[in-house]
Amino acid sequence: MSDVFTPEQRSAVMRRVKARNTGPEIAVRRLLWGAGYRYRLHRADLPGRPDLSLASRRAAIFVHGCFWHGHDCVRGARKPKANADYWAAKIIRNRDRDARAVSALAKLGWRSIVIWECELREPQVLLARLRRALDQAARASACSRRDSPDSTP
């Protein structure tokens, strides 16, 4: 059997790849919810439609699959043998799109936190990193609100 799919087979495979509510995303949501954080999902009004957003902290969380977003871990470094040029270009496009979203969020005063799928192997380490990042975001958000010309003394 050939490793190369027909266009119809490839299309069927790609249709089954989920963009939202993936296993890693749900694992991150459970971790944060269990730690007492509340969030919104897939806000279309924010650049990049972050997987989770915490408006009070002006923090956007993206949960990236290592392969799909070109992480430098073992899984992300894996290169498909079939249609290699297509996949290399696809991953570059994904990374460029990710960078544009993070930049656009920063211009709006939002902090972006990227979680890689491989980080879920150590949930307590990941949770500690998320707590630090979200606490920083809360402090930054409070400072920006206090310094804004619309705020009252």
C-alpha positions, -999 to +999 in steps of 0.1 A: +000+000+000+013+035-009+020+061+017+005+088-006-032+095-004-054+104-033-067+140-031-101+127-019-084+105+008-063+134+019-093+157+021-112+131+042-082+129+066-079+166+069-116+171+076-112+149+107-085+171+121-101+193+148-094+230+152-113+234+184-119+213+215-089+191+209-076+167+236-047+190+246-070+221+247-095+203+269-066+191+292-055+228+296-091+239+303-095+213+330-061+223+346-071+259+347-107+253+358-094+231+386-071+259+397-100+283+399-095+303+367-125+312+346-122+319+309-140+322+276-135+300+247-126+308+211-135+346+211-140+356+175-136+392+184-099+387+193-071+383+168-063+347+162-094+335+180-075+323+211-084+289+226-090+305+260-092+341+271-093+357+305-106+393+299-099+406+334-062+397+330-062+406+293-046+372+286-051+350+256-040+314+257-032+294+226-028+256+228-006+245+199-001+210+186+036+205+183+035+191+148+010+216+134+028+246+147+064+235+142+076+232+178+112+223+183+104+192+203+107+156+190+071+155+178+073+190+162+105+182+144+090+152+127+089+157+090+064+138+068+079+118+040+050+121+017+043+155+002+071+171+023+071+204+005+034+209+011+038+202+049+068+224+053+050+253+037+018+246+057+037+247+090+055+279+080+021+295+072+007+283+106+037+299+124+034+331+105-004+333+113+004+326+150+030+354+150+005+379+134-021+370+160+003+375+190+014+408+175-022+420+170-031+410+205-001+429+219-012+460+201-046+457+218-029+454+252-034+416+255-007+391+267-004+359+247+005+326+264+014+297+241+011+262+255+027+234+235+010+200+234+042+183+248+040+205+280+010+185+290+033+156+300+040+175+332+007+192+342+020+206+375+050+222+359+026+237+332+002+249+359+030+267+377+040+284+345+004+294+337-001+308+372+031+329+369+021+342+335-015+349+345-004+367+377+019+388+355-009+395+331-032+405+360-006+430+374+000+444+339-037+448+333-043+465+366-014+489+359-027+498+325-062+504+338-048+526+366-027+546+341-054+550+315-068+585+310-103+571+314-097+558+349-108+578+379-084+585+408 
